[in-house]
Amino acid sequence: MTLQNSVQVFAGTMVLLSVYLTLYVHPNFFWFTAFIGFNLIQASFTGFCPAALVLGKLGFKKTE
């Protein structure tokens, strides 16, 4: 799996987790969903993605 694919899987998993937590644990987990969305938007403009840094260190390779 490439780094880009792993970041997309991670982001999707976090969104689904945050929706679940919002519905079944506490409504304030909505802010977790908002944070994820904000981070996705800023990463598209700046190219800086903290998740990509961590996943890259875990061994996922960039596409060539």
C-alpha positions as CSV (number, residue, x, y, z in Angstrom):
1,M,0.0,0.0,0.0
2,T,1.4,3.4,-0.9
3,L,1.7,6.3,1.5
4,Q,-1.1,8.2,-0.2
5,N,-3.5,5.3,0.0
6,S,-2.6,4.7,3.6
7,V,-3.3,8.4,4.5
8,Q,-6.7,8.1,2.8
9,V,-7.6,5.0,4.7
10,F,-6.4,6.6,7.9
11,A,-8.5,9.8,7.3
12,G,-11.6,7.8,6.4
13,T,-11.2,5.6,9.5
14,M,-10.8,8.7,11.7
15,V,-13.9,10.3,10.2
16,L,-16.0,7.2,10.7
17,L,-14.7,6.8,14.3
18,S,-15.5,10.4,15.1
19,V,-19.0,10.1,13.7
20,Y,-19.5,6.9,15.8
21,L,-18.2,8.7,18.9
22,T,-20.4,11.7,18.3
23,L,-23.6,9.6,18.0
24,Y,-23.0,7.0,20.7
25,V,-20.6,8.6,23.3
26,H,-20.9,12.4,23.4
27,P,-22.0,15.1,21.0
28,N,-18.8,17.1,21.6
29,F,-16.9,14.6,19.6
30,F,-18.3,16.6,16.6
31,W,-15.2,18.8,17.2
32,F,-13.0,15.8,16.4
33,T,-14.7,15.5,13.1
34,A,-14.3,19.2,12.4
35,F,-10.6,19.0,13.3
36,I,-10.1,16.1,10.8
37,G,-11.9,18.1,8.1
38,F,-9.8,21.2,8.8
39,N,-6.6,19.2,8.7
40,L,-7.6,17.6,5.3
41,I,-8.3,21.1,3.9
42,Q,-5.0,22.6,5.2
43,A,-3.0,19.6,3.9
44,S,-4.4,20.1,0.4
45,F,-3.3,23.8,0.4
46,T,0.1,23.4,2.2
47,G,1.1,19.9,1.3
48,F,1.9,19.3,5.0
49,C,0.2,16.3,6.5
50,P,1.1,15.1,10.0
51,A,-0.4,11.6,9.3
52,A,1.8,11.2,6.2
53,L,4.9,11.9,8.3
54,V,3.9,9.3,10.9
55,L,2.9,6.7,8.3
56,G,6.0,7.4,6.3
57,K,8.1,6.6,9.4
58,L,6.1,3.4,9.8
59,G,7.4,2.2,6.4
60,F,4.8,3.2,3.9
61,K,6.5,4.2,0.6
62,K,5.7,7.2,-1.5
63,T,4.6,6.7,-5.1
64,E,7.3,7.3,-7.7
